[in-house]
Amino acid sequence: MRFSFVLTEVLTGLRRNVTMTVAMILTTAISLGLLGGGLLVVRMIDNMRANYGDKVEVNVFLNKDVSLADTDCKAQPCAGVFANLQGDSNVEEVTFENQEQAYQRFQRIFEGQPELLQLTKKETLPATLHVRLKEPSRADVLVQSYTGKPGVDRVEDQGVFLERFFGVLNGVQAATFVVAGIQAIAAVLLMANTIQVSAFTRRTEVGIMRLVGATRWYTQLPFLLEAVVAGLVGAALAIGGLVGSKLLFLDKVLAEPIQAGVIPAIQGVDIVAISPWLVLTAILVAAVTGYATLRLYVRT
């Protein structure tokens, strides 16, 4: 089999049906880009679970009177709550944070939002007992035990908030995969139509090749490679789109929560890690679609 001939036939087919080829490439790129976005969300959730897995705390917020009067948790009722927490068998560590320390931490987290800093006064932030548990899964027991205690305003389990946040991210991920699937169906249909049109426009020359002894595989290979090449170009565009989205959009929009350590940044290595899967998906979808189309609809 002459490689130069096959390559020439592939390029000829792509140029001859240029509008359908462009539409196929763009649809494939959008589909793979959405798939890549969903995979990046999966990696983000995994990174967040790894980062927060051993750092999830239960926060015991003290009421306003205690927060104002007791700056070192040495008086009752703060000292009593602190001692009870230290004596709990499931508590690994208890840390007291007074209003001044809470306000300083608030300023560090939201240093990029001066309007919010101006509106927030130190007195509005409660003193807090940060409790790290040996078994975070049993946080609900501690929440129930200390809710309503003297001096306690409320008790919050950070794990509940994180699970809600993960739920939102999972919803975004699922929606992204659904749209990617719809786009993939459109890309498959475009590939099938492009192959059929390409085979129809070259039916005479293919017929001559068959008469002089060319095998069916030899005459069908250029059409199959057209779909694969278009899929690879679409994958390259999708990867480039993910890189551009990270640099031009995500890094800027998510700069503050990333700097505050709320969410992990999407790194270049994350895109590199999912890129082979996008390329492999493009090749498999194009190859399977091309082969099925040639076997079922095209007689060459």
N, C-alpha and C positions, 0 to 999 in steps of 0.2 A: 504493500500500500504506500503510495507516494504522499508524504506528509505535506509537501508544498501544494499539491492539488487539493487536498482536504482543507488546508488553511485558506486557499484562494476561494473555495466554494463557501466556506463559512463567512468570510468577509463580504463576498458578493451577496449572500443572502441577507446579511445584516444591513447592508447599504440599500438593497432593493426594496426592503420593507421598513424604511427608516422610521416612519411615524409610529408603526406598531412596535418596533424595537425600542424606541425611546419610551413609549407608554409602558411597555413590559419592564424595562429597567427601573423606571421611576416607581411603578407600583411595587416591584420587588424591594426596592430600597426603602420605601415607606414601611412595608410589612416587616422587614428585617430590623429597621430602626426601632419600631415599636417593640418587637421581640427583645431587642437589646436593652431598651429602656426597662422592660419588665425584669430582665435578668439583673440589671443594675440595682433595681429595687430589692430583689431577693438578696443580693450581696450586702446592700445597706442594712437590711433587717438582720442578717446574720452577724454583721459587724457590731450593730447596736446591742444585740443580745450578748455577744461576747464581751463588749465593753461594760455593759450595765449588769451583767449576770451576777457578779459578786459585789456590786456597789449599790444595789437597791436598798433603800432605807425606809424606815417608818419615821415620820416627822411628828413629834408631839409639840403642837403650837400652844404656848402659854397665853393666858388672857392678858388684856391690856394692863390691868393693875399690877400683875406680877412682872410683866415685861418692863414697866416703867420703874418699879421700886427695887427690883432685884437684878443687879447687873452681873453677878457672879454665881448665882444659884446657890447661895449659902444659907438663905433663910427659907422658912416654910411658906408656902407648900412646895416650892420648887425643889428644895433639897430632899424632901421626902419622896417625890416622884423620881428624882434622879437616883436615889438609893434603891428604890424598889426596882427600877429598870436594871441597875447593875446586878441586882440579886436574881434576876430572871435567868433561868437555865438556858433559854434560847437566845439571849442577848450576847452578842460578841463584843460590842463597843457602844458607849454612850458619849456623845459630845454635846456640850452646851454652847449655844451661840446667842449672844445678847443682841439687843437692837442695833448697837453700833456696828458690830461685826456683820449682822445681816444686811445693814445698809451699805457697807463697804462691798460686800459680795454682790449686791444688787447693782451697784455702780459699775463693777467690773463686767458683769454680764451684759448690761445695757449701755455701755459707754458710747456706742454708736447711735443712740437715740436720746439726744439732749432734751427734747421736749418731754419725754417720759420721765427723765431724771428730775426735771424742774417740777413736775406735777407730784412726784412721790416724796413724801416727807419721812424722815427716820421713824417718827412716832407711829406711822401706819404699819410698820413691819414688826411682827411679834418676835419675841425671844423664842428660841426653838431648841428642843432636845432632839438631836439626830441619832437615831438608833439603828445600828447595823445588826442584822440577825444571823445566827448560824444556819438556820433553815428558813429562807425567805418565804417558802410556801406556807408557813404557819403565821404569816404576818397578821391575818385576820383575827387571830386569838389575842394578840397584843392590842390591836385596834379596839376590840370590844372591851378589853380589860381596863383601858385607860381613858376611854371616852366618858366624859362626865365627871372625872376626878376633880377634886378641888384645885383650882389654879390652871386647869387645862381648858383651853378654848375648843380645840378640835384635834383629832388624830387622823393623819393621812398616810396611806400606803402608796409609795411611789410605784410599786409594781402594778397597781390597778391602772394608773395613768399610762404607764408604758404599754400595757396590754391594749388599752384603747388606742394608743398611738400606732402600735403595730397593726391593729385592726384596720385603721385608716389606710396605712401603707399597703396592707394586703388587698384592700378594696381597689386601690389605685393600680396595683399590680394585676389583679384579675381583669379590671376594665381594659388595661393596656393589652393583655393577652387576647381578650375577645376581639378588640379592634384589629390587632395584628392578624388574628385568624381570618377575619373578614377580608382584610387586604390580601392575605395569602391566597384565598380562594379567587379573588380577582386576578392576582398575578398568574395563577395556574391556568385560568381560562384564557388570559392573554397569550401565555406561552403556547397553549394548544392551538389557538387561532392563528398565531404567527407561523407556527410550523406547518399548519395546513395550507395557508396562503403561499408560503415559501415553496412547499412541495408542488402546489398546483402551478405556480409560475414557471417551474423548472421541469415540468412533467415530460416535455419533449426530449430534453438532453438526458434526463434520467432513463427514459425509455430506450434511447440509443445505447447508453452504457450497459443496460441489461441485455440488449441484443448481442453485444460484443463480448458477453461473458462476465460482466461485473456482478458480484454477489449482492444480495439484498442488504447485507450489513454494510458493505462498502458504499452503496448509494444512500443509505439512511444516516450514516455517521455524520455528515456535514450538518444535517438538520438537528441532530441531537446536540452537536457541539454548539450550534447557534444558541440554543436555550441555555446551555451551561455557561457560555461566555456572557450572555446577558445577565444571568444570575450572579456571576462573579462581579461584574461591574456594579450591579445593584448592591451586593454585599459591601464592596469598597465604598460606595456612596453612603451606605448606612453607617459604616464605621466612622467615616469622615464626619457625618452628621452628628454622631454621638460625641466625638472629640470637640467639634465646634460648639455644640450645646453646652458641654461642660465648661469650656473656656469663656464663651461669650455670654452665657446665661446663668447656668446653675451656680458657678463659683461666685458670681456677683449677688444673685438673689439670696443664696443661702449663706452668705459670708458671715453674718452676725451669729446665727445659731451654730455654725461650724466653729467660729472662734470661741464661742462660749462653751463648746464641748457638748452641746445638746444633741447634735447629730454628727455622725462621721462624714468627712468629706469624701466625695467620689474621686478616687485616685486614678491616675493614668493606667496603673497596673490592673485596675478593675476592668477597664475597657479592653486592655490587652488580653485579659483572661477570658472574656466572653467572645472576642473576635473570632477565634477558630471555630466556635460553635455556629456563629452566623455564617461563616464561609462554608462550613460543612453542610448546614441547612440549605443554603443556596444551591450547592452542587447536587445534593440529594433530590430536592424538590424539582430542579430543572431536569435532571437525568430521568427521574421516574416519570415526570409529566411528558417529556419528549418521547421516551420509549413507549409509554402507553398510547400516546397519540398516534405514533407511527404504526403501532401494531393494530390499533382499533379502527382508525379512520383513514389512514394514508396507505395507498397501494403503490409502493415504489420498488 
